[in-house]
Amino acid sequence: MTFSLAQLGQHPRRVMGGIALVCVALLGFGLYLQHVVGLEPCPMCIVQRYALVLVAVLAGVTALAGHAGWRRVGLVAVGALAVFGAFVAARQSWLQWNPPEVLTCGRDFYGMIESFPLKRAVPMIFRGSGDCSAIDWTFLGLSIANWSFLCFSAIALAALALLLSRSRH
């Protein structure tokens, strides 16, 4: 079975809808790892989650866009956010491979609530509290940050492929 940009470009709405669904599934898995398995997300994990939420929303909107110009803008935005998410995941992967001597990722949830007023604690909660350089979970030898990098990179490449296929038409 061969694959070409032309085949991908024939169904841009399906591809964007699929990306939105994959992002929702990845977010669900992240929440499962946090709330069921007990892994605490670090600040970089939280930033990657925000990027994933934005990619999901923009991919969904792009899939529904009726005008080709809006789809093009959506593809560029999805690609840019995916590149940003890949950058954060790459940085976290680098920290995991080269951990710093002093950990500076933040405090735990209860420590923040006890030590700070609520209006200061709430933003700190969304920064995460886990250790950015810790590898708490792996699958096929890759950490969550490694998988996140691969997923964001695939999304960015799909957006680029769709843009290239659309520009040829």
DSSP file (Angstrom, degrees, kcal/mol; ACC not computed):
  #  RESIDUE AA STRUCTURE BP1 BP2  ACC     N-H-->O    O-->H-N    N-H-->O    O-->H-N    TCO  KAPPA ALPHA  PHI   PSI    X-CA   Y-CA   Z-CA
    1    1 A M              0   0    0      0, 0.0     2,-0.3     0, 0.0     0, 0.0   0.000 360.0 360.0 360.0 125.3    0.0    0.0    0.0
    2    2 A T        -     0   0    0      2,-0.0     2,-0.4     0, 0.0     0, 0.0  -0.705 360.0-152.9-102.6 155.8    1.5    3.3   -1.0
    3    3 A F        +     0   0    0     -2,-0.3     2,-0.3     4,-0.0     3,-0.0  -0.979  15.0 176.4-129.4 138.4    0.8    6.7    0.5
    4    4 A S     >  -     0   0    0     -2,-0.4     4,-1.8     1,-0.1     3,-0.2  -0.935  43.1-113.4-138.5 162.9    1.0   10.1   -1.1
    5    5 A L  H  > S+     0   0    0     -2,-0.3     4,-2.8     1,-0.2     5,-0.2   0.845 116.0  60.5 -61.6 -34.0    0.3   13.7   -0.3
    6    6 A A  H  > S+     0   0    0      2,-0.2     4,-0.9     1,-0.2    -1,-0.2   0.902 104.1  48.7 -62.2 -40.8   -2.5   13.7   -2.9
    7    7 A Q  H >4 S+     0   0    0     -3,-0.2     3,-0.6     1,-0.2     4,-0.4   0.913 113.2  47.0 -64.9 -42.2   -4.3   10.9   -1.0
    8    8 A L  H >< S+     0   0    0     -4,-1.8     3,-1.2     1,-0.2     7,-0.2   0.907 110.1  53.6 -64.0 -41.6   -4.0   12.8    2.3
    9    9 A G  H 3< S+     0   0    0     -4,-2.8    -1,-0.2     1,-0.2    -2,-0.2   0.636  93.7  71.4 -70.5 -14.9   -5.1   16.0    0.6
   10   10 A Q  T << S+     0   0    0     -4,-0.9    -1,-0.2    -3,-0.6    -2,-0.2   0.742 109.5  30.7 -71.9 -22.1   -8.3   14.4   -0.7
   11   11 A H    <>  +     0   0    0     -3,-1.2     4,-2.2    -4,-0.4    -1,-0.2  -0.410  67.2 150.2-133.9  58.4   -9.8   14.2    2.8
   12   12 A P  H  > S+     0   0    0      0, 0.0     4,-2.6     0, 0.0     5,-0.2   0.862  76.3  54.1 -63.2 -34.4   -8.4   17.2    4.8
   13   13 A R  H  > S+     0   0    0      2,-0.2     4,-2.5     1,-0.2     5,-0.2   0.906 109.4  47.8 -66.5 -39.8  -11.6   17.4    7.0
   14   14 A R  H  > S+     0   0    0      2,-0.2     4,-2.7     1,-0.2    -1,-0.2   0.908 112.0  50.0 -65.7 -41.1  -11.3   13.8    8.0
   15   15 A V  H  X S+     0   0    0     -4,-2.2     4,-2.4    -7,-0.2    -2,-0.2   0.936 113.3  45.3 -63.6 -45.6   -7.6   14.2    8.8
   16   16 A M  H  X S+     0   0    0     -4,-2.6     4,-2.4     2,-0.2    -2,-0.2   0.897 113.4  50.2 -66.1 -39.2   -8.3   17.2   10.9
   17   17 A G  H  X S+     0   0    0     -4,-2.5     4,-2.2    -5,-0.2    -1,-0.2   0.899 110.8  50.1 -62.5 -40.3  -11.2   15.5   12.6
   18   18 A G  H  X S+     0   0    0     -4,-2.7     4,-2.7     2,-0.2    -2,-0.2   0.895 109.1  51.2 -64.3 -40.5   -9.0   12.5   13.3
   19   19 A I  H  X S+     0   0    0     -4,-2.4     4,-2.6     2,-0.2    -2,-0.2   0.922 109.1  51.3 -62.5 -43.4   -6.3   14.7   14.8
   20   20 A A  H  X S+     0   0    0     -4,-2.4     4,-2.1     1,-0.2    -2,-0.2   0.923 112.1  46.6 -59.7 -44.0   -8.9   16.3   17.0
   21   21 A L  H  X S+     0   0    0     -4,-2.2     4,-2.4     2,-0.2    -2,-0.2   0.901 111.4  50.9 -66.2 -41.0  -10.0   12.8   18.2
   22   22 A V  H  X S+     0   0    0     -4,-2.7     4,-2.7     2,-0.2    -1,-0.2   0.912 109.8  51.0 -62.2 -41.9   -6.4   11.6   18.7
   23   23 A C  H  X S+     0   0    0     -4,-2.6     4,-2.5     2,-0.2    -2,-0.2   0.913 110.0  49.0 -62.5 -42.4   -5.7   14.7   20.8
   24   24 A V  H  X S+     0   0    0     -4,-2.1     4,-2.5     2,-0.2    -1,-0.2   0.909 111.7  49.8 -63.0 -41.3   -8.8   14.1   23.0
   25   25 A A  H  X S+     0   0    0     -4,-2.4     4,-2.4     2,-0.2    -2,-0.2   0.911 110.9  49.2 -63.4 -42.0   -7.7   10.5   23.4
   26   26 A L  H  X S+     0   0    0     -4,-2.7     4,-2.3     2,-0.2    -2,-0.2   0.902 111.1  49.5 -64.5 -40.6   -4.2   11.6   24.4
   27   27 A L  H  X S+     0   0    0     -4,-2.5     4,-2.3     2,-0.2    -2,-0.2   0.915 110.6  50.8 -63.4 -42.2   -5.6   14.1   26.9
   28   28 A G  H  X S+     0   0    0     -4,-2.5     4,-2.2     1,-0.2    -2,-0.2   0.899 109.9  49.6 -61.1 -40.9   -7.9   11.4   28.3
   29   29 A F  H  X S+     0   0    0     -4,-2.4     4,-2.7     2,-0.2    -1,-0.2   0.894 109.2  52.4 -65.9 -38.9   -4.9    9.0   28.7
   30   30 A G  H  X S+     0   0    0     -4,-2.3     4,-1.9     2,-0.2    -2,-0.2   0.907 110.2  47.8 -61.7 -41.5   -2.9   11.8   30.5
   31   31 A L  H  X S+     0   0    0     -4,-2.3     4,-3.2     2,-0.2     5,-0.4   0.867 110.3  52.9 -67.7 -35.5   -5.8   12.3   32.9
   32   32 A Y  H  X>S+     0   0    0     -4,-2.2     4,-2.5     2,-0.2     5,-1.8   0.940 109.3  48.4 -61.8 -47.5   -6.0    8.5   33.4
   33   33 A L  I  <>S+     0   0    0     -4,-2.7     6,-2.8     3,-0.2     5,-0.7   0.862 117.6  43.2 -61.9 -34.2   -2.2    8.4   34.2
   34   34 A Q  I  <5S+     0   0    0     -4,-1.9    -2,-0.2     4,-0.2    -1,-0.2   0.959 125.5  27.4 -75.4 -52.0   -2.7   11.3   36.6
   35   35 A H  I  <5S+     0   0    0     -4,-3.2    -3,-0.2     3,-0.1    -2,-0.2   0.743 132.8  28.6 -91.0 -23.9   -5.9   10.4   38.5
   36   36 A V  I  <5S+     0   0    0     -4,-2.5    -3,-0.2    -5,-0.4    -4,-0.1   0.844 129.8  33.8-101.0 -48.4   -5.9    6.6   38.3
   37   37 A V  I   <S-     0   0    0     -5,-1.8    -3,-0.2     2,-0.1    -4,-0.2   0.815 103.5-125.9 -78.9 -30.7   -2.2    5.6   38.1
   38   38 A G      < +     0   0    0     -5,-0.7     2,-0.5    -6,-0.4    -4,-0.2   0.666  51.1 153.7  96.2  18.4   -1.2    8.5   40.4
   39   39 A L        -     0   0    0     -6,-2.8    -1,-0.3    -7,-0.1    -2,-0.1  -0.692  37.8-138.6 -81.8 128.2    1.5   10.3   38.2
   40   40 A E        -     0   0    0     -2,-0.5     2,-0.2    89,-0.1    91,-0.1  -0.743  17.1-128.5 -86.2 126.1    1.8   14.0   39.0
   41   41 A P        -     0   0    0      0, 0.0    88,-2.2     0, 0.0    89,-2.1  -0.479  19.4-138.7 -73.1 144.5    2.2   16.2   35.9
   42   42 A C     >  -     0   0    0     87,-0.3     4,-2.1    86,-0.2     3,-0.2  -0.436  33.0 -93.7 -91.8 173.2    5.1   18.6   35.9
   43   43 A P  H  > S+     0   0    0      0, 0.0     4,-2.1     0, 0.0     5,-0.1   0.877 128.0  51.1 -56.2 -38.3    4.9   22.2   34.6
   44   44 A M  H  > S+     0   0    0      2,-0.2     4,-2.1     1,-0.2     5,-0.1   0.864 107.5  53.2 -69.0 -34.1    6.1   21.1   31.2
   45   45 A C  H  > S+     0   0    0     -3,-0.2     4,-2.2     2,-0.2    -1,-0.2   0.907 108.1  50.9 -63.2 -41.6    3.5   18.4   31.1
   46   46 A I  H  X S+     0   0    0     -4,-2.1     4,-2.4    81,-0.3    -2,-0.2   0.911 109.2  50.2 -63.3 -43.1    0.8   21.0   31.9
   47   47 A V  H  X S+     0   0    0     -4,-2.1     4,-2.3     1,-0.2    -1,-0.2   0.903 110.2  50.5 -62.1 -40.8    2.1   23.2   29.0
   48   48 A Q  H  X S+     0   0    0     -4,-2.1     4,-2.4     2,-0.2    -1,-0.2   0.870 108.4  52.9 -64.9 -36.2    2.0   20.2   26.7
   49   49 A R  H  X S+     0   0    0     -4,-2.2     4,-2.7     2,-0.2    -2,-0.2   0.932 108.2  49.8 -63.7 -44.7   -1.6   19.6   27.8
   50   50 A Y  H  X S+     0   0    0     -4,-2.4     4,-2.5     1,-0.2    -2,-0.2   0.927 111.6  48.8 -59.1 -43.5   -2.6   23.1   27.0
   51   51 A A  H  X S+     0   0    0     -4,-2.3     4,-2.6     1,-0.2    -1,-0.2   0.903 111.2  50.3 -62.5 -40.4   -1.0   22.8   23.6
   52   52 A L  H  X S+     0   0    0     -4,-2.4     4,-2.6     2,-0.2    -2,-0.2   0.891 109.6  50.5 -65.8 -40.1   -2.8   19.5   23.0
   53   53 A V  H  X S+     0   0    0     -4,-2.7     4,-2.6     2,-0.2    -2,-0.2   0.937 112.6  46.6 -61.7 -46.6   -6.2   21.1   24.0
   54   54 A L  H  X S+     0   0    0     -4,-2.5     4,-2.8     1,-0.2     5,-0.3   0.898 112.0  50.2 -64.6 -40.3   -5.6   24.0   21.6
   55   55 A V  H  X S+     0   0    0     -4,-2.6     4,-2.9     2,-0.2     5,-0.3   0.930 111.5  49.6 -61.7 -44.3   -4.6   21.6   18.8
   56   56 A A  H  X S+     0   0    0     -4,-2.6     4,-2.3     2,-0.2    -2,-0.2   0.935 114.1  44.2 -60.6 -47.5   -7.7   19.5   19.4
   57   57 A V  H  X S+     0   0    0     -4,-2.6     4,-2.7     2,-0.2     5,-0.2   0.945 117.1  44.6 -64.5 -48.3  -10.0   22.6   19.4
   58   58 A L  H  X S+     0   0    0     -4,-2.8     4,-2.7     1,-0.2    -2,-0.2   0.879 113.2  50.7 -66.5 -36.8   -8.4   24.1   16.3
   59   59 A A  H  X S+     0   0    0     -4,-2.9     4,-2.3    -5,-0.3    -1,-0.2   0.908 112.0  48.5 -65.5 -40.5   -8.2   20.8   14.4
   60   60 A G  H  X S+     0   0    0     -4,-2.3     4,-1.4    -5,-0.3    -2,-0.2   0.926 113.7  45.6 -63.8 -45.1  -11.9   20.3   15.2
   61   61 A V  H  X S+     0   0    0     -4,-2.7     4,-1.2     1,-0.2    -2,-0.2   0.902 112.6  51.6 -64.1 -41.0  -12.8   23.8   14.0
   62   62 A T  H  < S+     0   0    0     -4,-2.7     3,-0.3     1,-0.2    -1,-0.2   0.885 106.5  54.1 -63.3 -38.8  -10.7   23.4   10.9
   63   63 A A  H  < S+     0   0    0     -4,-2.3    -1,-0.2     1,-0.2    -2,-0.2   0.841 113.6  42.7 -63.3 -32.2  -12.4   20.1   10.1
   64   64 A L  H  < S+     0   0    0     -4,-1.4    -1,-0.2    -3,-0.2    -2,-0.2   0.608  86.8 116.7 -89.1 -13.3  -15.8   21.9   10.3
   65   65 A A     <  -     0   0    0     -4,-1.2    -3,-0.0    -3,-0.3   -52,-0.0  -0.327  46.2-165.7 -62.4 132.1  -14.6   25.0    8.4
   66   66 A G        +     0   0    0     -2,-0.1     2,-0.4     4,-0.0    -1,-0.1   0.784  66.1  73.7 -88.3 -29.6  -16.5   25.5    5.1
   67   67 A H  S  > S-     0   0    0      1,-0.1     4,-1.9     2,-0.0     3,-0.4  -0.713  74.6-139.2 -92.4 134.2  -14.2   28.0    3.5
   68   68 A A  H  > S+     0   0    0     -2,-0.4     4,-2.2     1,-0.2     5,-0.1   0.835 102.8  58.2 -60.6 -34.2  -10.8   26.9    2.1
   69   69 A G  H  > S+     0   0    0      1,-0.2     4,-2.1     2,-0.2    -1,-0.2   0.907 106.6  47.4 -63.4 -41.6   -9.2   30.1    3.4
   70   70 A W  H  > S+     0   0    0     -3,-0.4     4,-2.7     2,-0.2    -1,-0.2   0.873 110.0  53.4 -66.9 -36.8  -10.3   29.3    7.0
   71   71 A R  H  X S+     0   0    0     -4,-1.9     4,-2.6     2,-0.2    -2,-0.2   0.907 108.1  50.4 -63.8 -40.0   -9.0   25.7    6.6
   72   72 A R  H  X S+     0   0    0     -4,-2.2     4,-2.2     2,-0.2    -2,-0.2   0.931 111.4  47.5 -63.3 -45.4   -5.6   27.0    5.5
   73   73 A V  H  X S+     0   0    0     -4,-2.1     4,-2.5     1,-0.2    -2,-0.2   0.916 112.6  50.5 -60.7 -42.8   -5.4   29.4    8.5
   74   74 A G  H  X S+     0   0    0     -4,-2.7     4,-2.9     1,-0.2    -2,-0.2   0.891 108.6  51.4 -62.8 -40.2   -6.5   26.5   10.8
   75   75 A L  H  X S+     0   0    0     -4,-2.6     4,-2.6     2,-0.2    -1,-0.2   0.908 110.8  48.2 -63.5 -41.7   -3.8   24.2    9.3
   76   76 A V  H  X S+     0   0    0     -4,-2.2     4,-2.6     2,-0.2    -2,-0.2   0.928 113.7  47.0 -63.9 -44.4   -1.2   26.8    9.9
   77   77 A A  H  X S+     0   0    0     -4,-2.5     4,-2.6     2,-0.2     5,-0.2   0.917 113.1  48.1 -64.7 -43.5   -2.4   27.3   13.5
   78   78 A V  H  X S+     0   0    0     -4,-2.9     4,-2.4     1,-0.2    -2,-0.2   0.935 113.6  48.3 -61.6 -45.7   -2.5   23.6   14.2
   79   79 A G  H  X S+     0   0    0     -4,-2.6     4,-2.2    -5,-0.2    -2,-0.2   0.909 112.1  48.6 -61.1 -42.9    0.9   23.1   12.8
   80   80 A A  H  X S+     0   0    0     -4,-2.6     4,-2.3     2,-0.2    -2,-0.2   0.921 112.9  46.9 -65.4 -44.0    2.4   26.0   14.8
   81   81 A L  H  X S+     0   0    0     -4,-2.6     4,-2.7     1,-0.2    -1,-0.2   0.876 111.5  52.0 -65.4 -36.3    0.8   24.8   18.0
   82   82 A A  H  X S+     0   0    0     -4,-2.4     4,-2.6    -5,-0.2    -1,-0.2   0.890 108.8  50.1 -66.8 -38.5    2.1   21.3   17.3
   83   83 A V  H  X S+     0   0    0     -4,-2.2     4,-2.3     2,-0.2    -2,-0.2   0.912 111.1  49.7 -64.4 -41.4    5.6   22.6   16.7
   84   84 A F  H  X S+     0   0    0     -4,-2.3     4,-2.3     2,-0.2    -2,-0.2   0.938 112.1  47.4 -61.1 -46.7    5.4   24.5   20.0
   85   85 A G  H  X S+     0   0    0     -4,-2.7     4,-2.5     1,-0.2    -2,-0.2   0.895 111.5  51.0 -61.6 -40.3    4.2   21.3   21.8
   86   86 A A  H  X S+     0   0    0     -4,-2.6     4,-2.6     2,-0.2    -1,-0.2   0.886 108.4  52.7 -63.8 -38.6    7.0   19.3   20.2
   87   87 A F  H  X S+     0   0    0     -4,-2.3     4,-2.5     2,-0.2    -2,-0.2   0.936 110.9  45.6 -62.6 -46.4    9.5   21.9   21.3
   88   88 A V  H  X S+     0   0    0     -4,-2.3     4,-2.4     1,-0.2    -2,-0.2   0.916 114.6  48.4 -63.5 -42.7    8.3   21.7   25.0
   89   89 A A  H  X S+     0   0    0     -4,-2.5     4,-2.6     2,-0.2    -1,-0.2   0.881 111.1  50.6 -65.2 -37.8    8.3   17.8   24.8
   90   90 A A  H  X S+     0   0    0     -4,-2.6     4,-2.5     2,-0.2    -2,-0.2   0.909 110.2  49.9 -65.5 -41.0   11.8   17.9   23.3
   91   91 A R  H  X S+     0   0    0     -4,-2.5     4,-2.2     2,-0.2    -2,-0.2   0.917 112.1  47.7 -63.1 -42.7   13.0   20.2   26.1
   92   92 A Q  H  X S+     0   0    0     -4,-2.4     4,-2.1     2,-0.2    -2,-0.2   0.904 110.5  51.8 -66.0 -39.9   11.5   17.9   28.7
   93   93 A S  H  X S+     0   0    0     -4,-2.6     4,-2.1     1,-0.2    -2,-0.2   0.912 108.8  51.2 -60.7 -41.6   13.1   14.8   27.0
   94   94 A W  H  X S+     0   0    0     -4,-2.5     4,-2.1     1,-0.2    -2,-0.2   0.908 108.8  51.0 -62.2 -41.6   16.4   16.6   27.1
   95   95 A L  H  < S+     0   0    0     -4,-2.2    -1,-0.2     1,-0.2    -2,-0.2   0.860 109.2  51.8 -63.2 -34.8   15.9   17.3   30.8
   96   96 A Q  H  < S+     0   0    0     -4,-2.1    -1,-0.2     1,-0.2    -2,-0.2   0.874 113.5  42.9 -69.7 -36.1   15.1   13.6   31.3
   97   97 A W  H  < S+     0   0    0     -4,-2.1    -2,-0.2     1,-0.3    -1,-0.2   0.773 129.3  29.1 -78.7 -26.0   18.3   12.5   29.5
   98   98 A N  S  < S-     0   0    0     -4,-2.1    -1,-0.3    -5,-0.2    -2,-0.1  -0.614  85.6-164.5-132.1  70.8   20.4   15.2   31.3
   99   99 A P        -     0   0    0      0, 0.0    -3,-0.1     0, 0.0    -4,-0.1  -0.277  21.2-117.0 -63.6 141.0   18.8   15.8   34.7
  100  100 A P        -     0   0    0      0, 0.0     3,-0.1     0, 0.0    33,-0.0  -0.344  15.6-124.5 -71.8 158.2   19.8   19.0   36.5
  101  101 A E  S    S+     0   0    0      1,-0.2     2,-0.5    -2,-0.0     0, 0.0   0.826 100.3  47.0 -72.7 -30.6   21.6   18.7   39.8
  102  102 A V  S    S-     0   0    0      2,-0.0     2,-0.4     0, 0.0    -1,-0.2  -0.960  84.0-137.5-115.7 124.3   18.9   20.9   41.6
  103  103 A L        +     0   0    0     -2,-0.5     3,-0.1     1,-0.1    28,-0.0  -0.646  28.8 166.9 -81.5 132.1   15.3   20.2   40.9
  104  104 A T        +     0   0    0     -2,-0.4    -1,-0.1     1,-0.1     3,-0.1   0.001  35.6 114.4-133.8  30.7   13.2   23.4   40.4
  105  105 A C  S    S-     0   0    0      1,-0.2     2,-0.2    24,-0.1    25,-0.1   0.682  76.5 -97.9 -83.7 -16.1    9.9   22.2   39.0
  106  106 A G        -     0   0    0     23,-0.1    -1,-0.2    -3,-0.1     2,-0.2  -0.774  37.7 -57.5 135.8-177.7    7.7   23.2   41.9
  107  107 A R        -     0   0    0     -2,-0.2     2,-0.1    21,-0.2    -3,-0.0  -0.466  53.0 -94.8 -98.8 168.9    5.8   22.3   45.1
  108  108 A D     >  -     0   0    0     -2,-0.2     4,-1.8     1,-0.1     5,-0.2  -0.429  39.0-105.5 -81.4 165.1    3.2   19.7   45.7
  109  109 A F  H  > S+     0   0    0      1,-0.2     4,-2.0     2,-0.2     5,-0.2   0.911 117.3  44.8 -57.4 -51.6   -0.5   20.6   45.6
  110  110 A Y  H  > S+     0   0    0      1,-0.2     4,-2.5     2,-0.2    -1,-0.2   0.861 109.8  56.0 -67.4 -35.3   -1.2   20.6   49.4
  111  111 A G  H  > S+     0   0    0      1,-0.2     4,-1.8     2,-0.2    -1,-0.2   0.882 108.3  48.6 -62.5 -37.7    2.0   22.6   50.1
  112  112 A M  H  X S+     0   0    0     -4,-1.8     4,-2.0     2,-0.2    -2,-0.2   0.925 112.1  47.9 -67.1 -44.4    0.8   25.3   47.8
  113  113 A I  H  < S+     0   0    0     -4,-2.0    -2,-0.2     1,-0.2    -1,-0.2   0.898 116.6  43.5 -64.1 -40.9   -2.7   25.5   49.3
  114  114 A E  H  < S+     0   0    0     -4,-2.5    -1,-0.2     1,-0.2    -2,-0.2   0.826 120.4  40.1 -73.4 -31.8   -1.3   25.6   52.9
  115  115 A S  H  < S+     0   0    0     -4,-1.8    -2,-0.2    -5,-0.2    -1,-0.2   0.697 114.0  44.2 -94.5 -20.4    1.5   28.1   52.1
  116  116 A F  S  < S-     0   0    0     -4,-2.0     5,-0.0    -5,-0.2    -1,-0.0  -0.891  84.8 -99.4-128.8 153.3   -0.2   30.6   49.8
  117  117 A P    >>  -     0   0    0      0, 0.0     4,-2.4     0, 0.0     3,-1.5  -0.337  45.0-107.1 -63.7 155.3   -3.5   32.5   49.5
  118  118 A L  H 3> S+     0   0    0      1,-0.3     4,-2.5     2,-0.2    -2,-0.0   0.848 117.9  58.1 -56.9 -38.6   -6.0   30.9   47.1
  119  119 A K  H 34 S+     0   0    0      1,-0.2    -1,-0.3     2,-0.2    -3,-0.0   0.759 114.9  38.2 -68.1 -21.3   -5.5   33.5   44.5
  120  120 A R  H <> S+     0   0    0     -3,-1.5     4,-1.0     2,-0.1    -2,-0.2   0.759 115.0  54.0 -91.1 -30.5   -1.8   32.7   44.3
  121  121 A A  H  X S+     0   0    0     -4,-2.4     4,-2.1     2,-0.2    -2,-0.2   0.877  98.1  62.4 -73.2 -38.2   -2.2   29.0   44.8
  122  122 A V  H  X S+     0   0    0     -4,-2.5     4,-1.4     1,-0.2     3,-0.3   0.930 105.5  44.6 -58.7 -49.3   -4.6   28.4   41.9
  123  123 A P  H  4 S+     0   0    0      0, 0.0     4,-0.4     0, 0.0    -1,-0.2   0.878 112.0  54.4 -61.7 -33.2   -2.2   29.6   39.1
  124  124 A M  H >< S+     0   0    0     -4,-1.0     3,-0.9     1,-0.2     4,-0.4   0.849 101.9  58.5 -66.9 -33.0    0.5   27.5   40.8
  125  125 A I  H >< S+     0   0    0     -4,-2.1     3,-1.5    -3,-0.3    -1,-0.2   0.904 102.6  53.2 -62.2 -40.9   -1.7   24.4   40.6
  126  126 A F  T 3< S+     0   0    0     -4,-1.4    -1,-0.3     1,-0.3    -2,-0.2   0.582  97.6  66.7 -74.4  -7.8   -1.9   24.8   36.8
  127  127 A R  T <  S-     0   0    0     -3,-0.9   -81,-0.3    -4,-0.4    -1,-0.3   0.617 107.1-125.9 -82.6 -12.9    1.9   24.8   36.6
  128  128 A G    <   -     0   0    0     -3,-1.5   -86,-0.2    -4,-0.4   -21,-0.2  -0.053   8.9-131.2  86.8 165.3    2.1   21.2   37.8
  129  129 A S        +     0   0    0    -88,-2.2   -87,-0.3   -23,-0.1    -1,-0.1   0.434  64.8 103.2-136.4  -3.1    4.0   19.9   40.7
  130  130 A G  S    S-     0   0    0    -89,-2.1     2,-0.6     1,-0.1   -85,-0.1  -0.219  81.0 -89.8 -78.0 173.2    5.9   16.8   39.4
  131  131 A D    >   -     0   0    0    -91,-0.1     3,-1.2     1,-0.1   -89,-0.1  -0.755  28.5-150.6 -86.6 120.4    9.6   16.7   38.6
  132  132 A C  T 3  S+     0   0    0     -2,-0.6   -36,-0.2     1,-0.3    -1,-0.1   0.753  95.7  48.3 -64.4 -24.8   10.2   17.6   34.9
  133  133 A S  T 3  S+     0   0    0    -38,-0.1    -1,-0.3   -37,-0.1     2,-0.2   0.527  88.8 105.1 -94.9  -5.3   13.3   15.4   34.7
  134  134 A A    <   -     0   0    0     -3,-1.2     2,-0.7     1,-0.0   -38,-0.1  -0.501  59.7-149.2 -77.4 142.9   11.7   12.3   36.3
  135  135 A I        +     0   0    0     -2,-0.2     3,-0.1     1,-0.1    -3,-0.1  -0.898  29.1 161.1-111.1  98.9   10.7    9.3   34.1
  136  136 A D        +     0   0    0     -2,-0.7     2,-0.3     1,-0.2    -1,-0.1   0.619  63.4  24.3 -94.3 -15.3    7.7    7.8   35.9
  137  137 A W        -     0   0    0      2,-0.0     7,-0.7   -98,-0.0     2,-0.3  -0.993  62.0-177.0-152.6 138.7    6.3    5.8   33.1
  138  138 A T  E     -A  143   0A   0     -2,-0.3     2,-0.3     5,-0.2     5,-0.2  -0.970   9.6-167.9-136.7 155.5    7.6    4.2   29.8
  139  139 A F  E >  S-A  142   0A   0      3,-2.2     3,-1.8    -2,-0.3    -2,-0.0  -0.963  83.4  -8.7-141.8 125.2    6.1    2.3   26.9
  140  140 A L  T 3  S-     0   0    0     -2,-0.3     3,-0.1     1,-0.3    -1,-0.0   0.831 130.5 -57.3  53.7  35.2    8.4    0.6   24.4
  141  141 A G  T 3  S+     0   0    0      1,-0.2     2,-0.4     0, 0.0    -1,-0.3   0.469 114.5 112.8  81.2   1.8   11.4    2.3   26.2
  142  142 A L  E <   -A  139   0A   0     -3,-1.8    -3,-2.2     1,-0.0    -1,-0.2  -0.874  59.8-132.4-111.5 142.7   10.1    5.8   25.6
  143  143 A S  E  >  -A  138   0A   0     -2,-0.4     4,-2.4    -5,-0.2     5,-0.2  -0.246  33.6 -98.9 -80.0 173.3    8.9    8.2   28.3
  144  144 A I  H  > S+     0   0    0     -7,-0.7     4,-2.8     1,-0.2     5,-0.2   0.907 126.3  52.4 -58.8 -42.5    5.7   10.3   28.2
  145  145 A A  H  > S+     0   0    0      2,-0.2     4,-2.4     1,-0.2    -1,-0.2   0.889 108.5  50.5 -62.7 -39.0    7.7   13.3   27.0
  146  146 A N  H  > S+     0   0    0      2,-0.2     4,-2.2     1,-0.2    -2,-0.2   0.934 113.1  45.2 -63.5 -45.8    9.2   11.2   24.2
  147  147 A W  H  X S+     0   0    0     -4,-2.4     4,-2.6     1,-0.2    -2,-0.2   0.888 111.2  53.8 -64.5 -39.3    5.8   10.0   23.1
  148  148 A S  H  X S+     0   0    0     -4,-2.8     4,-2.9    -5,-0.2     5,-0.3   0.918 107.6  50.6 -61.2 -43.4    4.4   13.5   23.3
  149  149 A F  H  X S+     0   0    0     -4,-2.4     4,-2.5     1,-0.2    -2,-0.2   0.929 111.3  48.3 -59.4 -45.9    7.2   14.7   21.0
  150  150 A L  H  X S+     0   0    0     -4,-2.2     4,-2.3     2,-0.2    -2,-0.2   0.906 113.2  47.4 -62.6 -42.0    6.4   12.0   18.5
  151  151 A C  H  X S+     0   0    0     -4,-2.6     4,-2.3     2,-0.2    -2,-0.2   0.940 113.8  46.2 -66.0 -47.5    2.7   12.8   18.6
  152  152 A F  H  X S+     0   0    0     -4,-2.9     4,-2.6     1,-0.2    -2,-0.2   0.901 112.9  51.3 -62.1 -39.5    3.2   16.5   18.2
  153  153 A S  H  X S+     0   0    0     -4,-2.5     4,-2.6    -5,-0.3    -1,-0.2   0.909 109.3  49.9 -63.9 -41.7    5.7   16.0   15.4
  154  154 A A  H  X S+     0   0    0     -4,-2.3     4,-2.3     2,-0.2    -1,-0.2   0.895 111.3  49.2 -63.5 -40.0    3.3   13.7   13.6
  155  155 A I  H  X S+     0   0    0     -4,-2.3     4,-2.5     2,-0.2    -2,-0.2   0.925 111.6  48.7 -65.1 -44.2    0.5   16.3   13.9
  156  156 A A  H  X S+     0   0    0     -4,-2.6     4,-2.4     1,-0.2    -2,-0.2   0.911 112.5  48.4 -62.2 -42.1    2.8   19.1   12.6
  157  157 A L  H  X S+     0   0    0     -4,-2.6     4,-2.8     2,-0.2    -1,-0.2   0.886 110.7  50.8 -66.4 -38.1    3.9   16.9    9.7
  158  158 A A  H  X S+     0   0    0     -4,-2.3     4,-2.5     2,-0.2    -2,-0.2   0.918 111.0  48.5 -64.7 -42.5    0.2   16.1    8.9
  159  159 A A  H  X S+     0   0    0     -4,-2.5     4,-2.4     2,-0.2    -2,-0.2   0.916 113.3  47.6 -63.0 -42.4   -0.7   19.8    8.9
  160  160 A L  H  X S+     0   0    0     -4,-2.4     4,-2.7     2,-0.2    -2,-0.2   0.917 110.9  51.0 -64.0 -43.4    2.3   20.6    6.7
  161  161 A A  H  X S+     0   0    0     -4,-2.8     4,-2.6     1,-0.2    -2,-0.2   0.902 110.9  48.8 -61.6 -40.8    1.4   17.7    4.3
  162  162 A L  H  X S+     0   0    0     -4,-2.5     4,-2.4     2,-0.2    -1,-0.2   0.909 111.0  50.0 -65.6 -40.9   -2.2   19.0    4.1
  163  163 A L  H  X S+     0   0    0     -4,-2.4     4,-2.0     2,-0.2    -2,-0.2   0.926 113.0  46.6 -61.8 -43.6   -0.9   22.5    3.4
  164  164 A L  H  X S+     0   0    0     -4,-2.7     4,-1.0     1,-0.2    -2,-0.2   0.900 113.2  48.4 -66.4 -40.2    1.4   21.3    0.7
  165  165 A S  H  X S+     0   0    0     -4,-2.6     4,-0.5     1,-0.2    -1,-0.2   0.867 112.3  49.5 -69.4 -34.0   -1.3   19.1   -0.9
  166  166 A R  H >< S+     0   0    0     -4,-2.4     3,-0.7     1,-0.2    -1,-0.2   0.848 106.6  55.4 -71.6 -33.7   -3.8   22.1   -0.8
  167  167 A S  H 3< S+     0   0    0     -4,-2.0    -1,-0.2     1,-0.2    -2,-0.2   0.736 102.0  57.7 -73.2 -19.9   -1.3   24.4   -2.4
  168  168 A R  H 3<        0   0    0     -4,-1.0    -1,-0.2     1,-0.2    -2,-0.2   0.671 360.0 360.0 -81.1 -16.9   -0.9   22.1   -5.4
  169  169 A H    <<        0   0    0     -3,-0.7    -1,-0.2    -4,-0.5    -2,-0.2   0.470 360.0 360.0 -85.7 360.0   -4.6   22.2   -6.2
